[in-house]
């Protein structure tokens, strides 16, 4: 079942693969509630606000949720270099969600099913056609206030995916005859 937790963990996996591929560096990608450290480079993926649910048809809903991806780059040789490196990474993150990873599907994030898997366990279980749609993405880069030689890049991403809300075994009831009684 496609849960909010499955979507968050799938986004973490996608960001990890994307940052490693696009930058040529090995990134540590964490969820917001994991203990932060000053490791370099590091990205934190977190959900922002509530999820919304819209009925598509009986038994099927479309969920929507916003996420932040905050990337802390390696320390640069100067503030100017940090600014440029931040802007380059902001472009890479925008491209990751807009065009996909390495001939991937544009505006899609692969959804994995984690179910009862341990928190730190990866998942390879997924339907090859199961994706969250990227509805909106924005990126921005800035210099950290406590270290002018280090850039912080934030992407805000809104994802939508569909979820089966109930199962209907057998045939659905089409109609029931009702008789009026004269009481």
MORA-V530016 format. One record per residue. N is the residue number from 1. PSI is psi in radians with two decimals (none if undefined). D_CENTER is the distance of its C-alpha to the mean C-alpha in Angstrom with 2 decimals. Layout:
# MORA-V530016
n/psi/d_center
N/PSI/D_CENTER
N/PSI/D_CENTER
This chain:
# MORA-V530016
n/psi/d_center
1/2.40/16.17
2/1.70/12.58
3/2.95/12.05
4/-0.70/9.71
5/-0.69/9.98
6/-0.73/9.32
7/-0.75/5.93
8/-0.81/5.23
9/-0.61/7.36
10/-0.70/6.23
11/-0.73/3.16
12/-0.81/6.31
13/-0.77/8.53
14/-0.75/7.50
15/-0.73/7.77
16/-0.86/10.87
17/-0.74/12.38
18/-0.81/11.90
19/-0.76/13.44
20/-0.78/16.15
21/-0.81/16.99
22/-0.51/17.10
23/-0.31/18.92
24/0.15/21.01
25/2.78/20.45
26/2.09/19.07
27/2.54/16.32
28/2.07/15.79
29/2.20/12.16
30/2.83/12.25
31/2.68/10.81
32/-0.58/12.53
33/-0.02/15.19
34/2.68/16.34
35/2.11/19.46
36/2.61/18.98
37/-3.13/21.49
38/0.47/22.81
39/2.64/21.79
40/2.48/21.39
41/2.69/19.05
42/2.53/16.20
43/2.48/12.62
44/2.17/11.20
45/2.23/7.64
46/2.67/8.44
47/2.65/8.25
48/2.03/10.90
49/-3.01/13.59
50/2.83/14.16
51/2.67/12.60
52/2.64/15.01
53/2.30/16.55
54/2.27/18.91
55/2.26/21.40
56/-0.80/21.53
57/2.97/24.62
58/2.22/26.12
59/0.01/23.94
60/2.26/20.71
61/2.68/18.23
62/2.13/15.34
63/2.60/12.67
64/2.39/10.83
65/2.57/8.78
66/2.54/8.14
67/2.65/6.24
68/2.45/8.30
69/1.92/8.41
70/2.09/12.16
71/2.20/14.08
72/1.97/17.71
73/2.94/19.85
74/2.70/23.09
75/2.31/26.17
76/2.96/27.88
77/-0.39/31.62
78/2.92/31.79
79/-0.64/30.05
80/-0.76/30.37
81/-0.72/28.76
82/-0.71/25.84
83/-0.83/25.45
84/-0.73/25.47
85/-0.65/23.11
86/-0.76/20.60
87/-0.66/21.00
88/-0.77/20.64
89/-0.64/17.31
90/-0.73/16.12
91/-0.77/17.31
92/-0.77/15.60
93/-0.74/12.11
94/-0.76/13.05
95/-0.66/14.41
96/-0.77/11.50
97/-0.44/9.52
98/-0.80/12.97
99/-0.27/14.93
100/2.99/12.80
101/2.08/13.62
102/1.20/17.36
103/0.44/18.44
104/-3.01/15.19
105/2.27/14.49
106/2.51/14.05
107/0.65/11.37
108/2.51/9.63
109/2.14/6.87
110/2.34/9.06
111/2.23/8.94
112/2.68/11.10
113/2.05/13.48
114/-0.50/14.15
115/-2.14/16.73
116/0.26/19.16
117/2.56/18.24
118/2.67/18.94
119/-0.71/16.39
120/0.18/16.78
121/2.36/17.17
122/2.89/15.14
123/2.40/14.89
124/0.04/16.17
125/1.98/16.70
126/2.67/15.26
127/2.33/16.96
128/-0.24/17.00
129/0.20/16.41
130/1.91/13.45
131/2.69/10.42
132/2.39/8.01
133/2.39/9.61
134/1.93/8.66
135/-0.68/11.25
136/2.49/11.50
137/2.39/10.78
138/2.58/13.22
139/2.67/14.12
140/2.59/17.07
141/2.53/19.06
142/2.85/21.74
143/2.41/24.18
144/2.45/24.05
145/-0.50/26.98
146/-0.11/28.30
147/1.76/28.19
148/-0.11/28.96
149/0.26/28.33
150/2.30/24.62
151/2.62/21.80
152/2.23/18.58
153/2.28/15.85
154/2.29/13.17
155/2.35/10.50
156/2.17/9.56
157/2.30/7.07
158/2.21/7.87
159/2.59/6.64
160/2.46/9.61
161/2.83/10.73
162/2.59/14.18
163/2.34/15.67
164/2.18/19.31
165/-0.40/20.87
166/2.73/24.18
167/2.58/26.18
168/1.57/29.52
169/2.50/31.87
170/-2.87/34.85
171/2.49/35.83
172/2.67/34.88
173/2.20/37.89
174/-0.52/39.15
175/2.71/41.94
176/2.28/44.36
177/2.29/48.00
178/2.28/49.10
179/2.40/52.79
180/2.38/54.23
181/2.64/56.89
182/1.11/59.76
183/none/59.85
